[in-house]
Amino acid sequence: MNKIVVFCGSSLGFNPIYKEAAITLGNYFVNNNIGLVYGGGKIGMMGILADTILAKKGEVIGVIPKLLEKEEVIHADVEKMIVCKNMSERKVIMSKLIDGYITLPGGFGTLDELFEALTLNQLHIEQKPVGLLNINGFFDATLLQLNKMVAEGYLKPANRKLLLVADSVEELMLKMNNYNPPKVSHVINKVVR
Ligand code: AMP
């Protein structure tokens, strides 16, 4: 994989284990020549991840909506910064740049981005690996919710499998590298974004 978008919190969280996970992922990207695409912020998990990669001269591309382009938010050291119109355009730009998605702990913004990526894959608009780094069981409750959606008939088991989950960076990257997208059997793959 050449470039991966990482969705993660604009906050750091209370437990340092999450910050450590962002650093581990950043180091993995640098060591494996994977470029980071992310939300362009200097704060929280986003800032730690970008700083880790920039410190080792790795590739970082920020995509930030005009609304967030304020000094206290935007990462001034990221040279490749794409400023876009709004949050929706940001997602489209990001998805065109990347070969896969990874989600780290975060809040509403992070979950919004994760579920948009899953929906794009569910509709076969895209066929890219979508990974979730379940550090410290952070996403256990989210995964339980997905299982409930399957059990109650709202989420197809095949679509549940679109989400690749691991509790370490190495294991997650292994799953993403070995990902075989489901075969597209119906016309919905003709949907244009
Ligand atoms: P949240 O999980 O609510 O902290 O939101 C984080 C996600 O939403 C990131 O992946 C970003 O793409 C986006 N986002 C939210 N807040 C910001 C911000 N202040 N600066 C840049 N991106 C942000």
Boltz pocket constraint, residues with backbone or C-beta under 6 A from the ligand:
constraints:
  - pocket:
      binder: B
      contacts: [[A, 6], [A, 7], [A, 8], [A, 9], [A, 10], [A, 11], [A, 38], [A, 39], [A, 40], [A, 41], [A, 42], [A, 43], [A, 46], [A, 63], [A, 64], [A, 68], [A, 73], [A, 105], [A, 106], [A, 107], [A, 108], [A, 109], [A, 110], [A, 111], [A, 113]]
      max_distance: 6.0
